Amino acid sequence: MRLEFIDKVKANDILGKNVLSNDGKILLSAGLRLDCIYIKKLKELGIFCIYIEDERLEDVKIEKKKFSELKQLSMKNMSNIMKNVYGSGDTNIREVASVVEDLIDCIIGMGDVSKSLYDIQDFDNLTYFHSIDTCIMSSFLGIASGIDKEELVELGLASMLHDIGKTKVPRNIVCKAGPLTNDEYTEMQKHAIYGVEVLSKGNYVSKNVIEAVGQHHERYDGRGYPYGLKGEQISKHAKLIGICDVFDAVSSDRSYRAKISPGEAYKIIIQGSGSFFDGRVVENFRKTFAVYPLGSCVKLSNEIEGYVIKQNSNFPDKPVIRVLYDNITRRPVPFYEIDLLNRFELNIKDMVV
């Protein structure tokens, strides 16, 4: 299976992975032979890359079925839960907790926590999609940080609900298509405090969850909000959620700006080590998440192009590459593989789009 940018998808290509709607329904099923109409529709939906079946890469498995099903179920549930969370607080929070625990059980069961950032993201700007992506990323990062199961559930719940306070911010501010005024930005910053207020109304979540929701915009050097905390004043869970929240936010479309590539977002996290983010957490982030997804085409520093077929743990920028074409003629060749972990003179220049 290969990851293909939508502009390079051709009629008769076979879809390798389900395409989901905003509420988790299957729009197009894996195995579908695509035509020009389907490709046009995918472009209109803002989907910029999909997985395509490729017999030369048939051993590249993108996502375990159970994990994919849980993500789909989470999307369906969260679209309703986030809208009604104020209603019968106890029931709704318990629904979120149930979804989170199932996701975490699945993630723990996967064994290898190294995960491509592309595989996690669904590339959508809806709040509950962002919440699910942040929850999954935070859970992977929590495992890498040595957090036990009980705390992982708290971490997952806090990350799933980290933006719940935005439901108390005027919609015209949350959805504004343009820069916020100073007053609007001040109001938007209050969503962390509003989140604490919402979750403190009942005895449905722990102090750790409430604390993480209130602190997820605090920064290691004290330049965050709403309290200006720094260093070890910031809760462990908030530090983890803060990094994942920033990554997913900047690499997803927003009403006021276009997304940047996961590679560029990754650099923002790494460059924020010791200032915006705790350096120890950044190091775990670096070891946990792979920049270049399985099945993606990349160009090496020697101009050779190949497809990522395996990730090397702790070395997110040094995967194993399979070369399928001659670099000059572009004709198919008997494939061979390059393990960048053993070829330190080579590096990846960029993804081929």
Phi, psi and omega in degrees: 000138179236150176271123184236131175290142193301328180291345181255358177289138183244155174302141182083354170297146182256126182296130184263344185212139182306144171255125187254153174276178182299331181258018173087005178280149180281117176276313178226134184265146174305139181100349180289134174276118187282148172234181185298326180293314178298317182297318178298317180297319179299319178296318180296330179282354179083014178278123186254352173205148179220165177266136182240139176294139179210116185298336179283347181233029185292342179276357179274108181258125189276312189207135178296142185304315182299318180296318179297317180296321180292322176299317180297316178297320179299318180298317179297313183292315186293330179299329177269317183301314184294332180283331188244015188298336179280339187300275181251062186338307184302309183298313184295316179296322178294326177297316179299314182300322179295316178298315181298315183296321177297317179299315183293320176302319180293317181296316178299320181291343180288340177081279182286114184276354178295124188218139177288137179296329177295321183294327182285315186286146173253005174054054178224154184257009179287145185303317184286333172295314179300320180295318180293314179301315181295321178297313182296314179298315181298324180293314176301315181293324178296319177298316179296335180270002175084020181282138183280173187303314182300316179289329178298322178295318177297315179299314180296319180294317179296319181288327177293329184253012190297332181256014184300334179294343179293343178289348177258357176270136180310135185299327181294339176275313181300322186257013183298131180268072181158173181300145177279147171288170178302317180294319179294321179294321178298318179293319180299322180297337181289351184298332178293319178291318178300323179299318177299317181298316181297314186281348180270358184289334180225182179260044187265339181228157184281167177299323180298320179294312181298318180298316181294319178298320181287339187248006189291349175255007173287151182236150189304326182269007176089005183266015179267194179215163009265354188254349182070031178288159177212162176053229185283359172290338181274135182295153180302315181295320181296324178298317180293313181295322182302316179294313182293324178297314180296313181302309184293324182294314185283340180259016175236153178294144172230163182297336185252358178195158178277156178289160170251166183291151176305327178298316179290321178297322178301318179297323179300317179295311182299318181290341179273003181297127178087348178244282176290322188236150176299125183302326180293322179289321178299319180296320176294323176300315181298320182283336187272319190252132178271137182284318186258117188287155174304136178087355181276151179265130181231155176251130180272170181295341176265013176076359176287140178250143179202175183251138179288122181243347181201143177263144174259117182304138179075358178228076187296339181258012182230063179279181174265131184249138173250122180266126184247340186232152172293137186294333183260308185279340183067015177276149178300143177230158172304119190293152174219164187238148178236117176268106185294343177293335179258004182230072186289351175282347179253149173214166179274124177283315183186168170281147179270119183247000000 
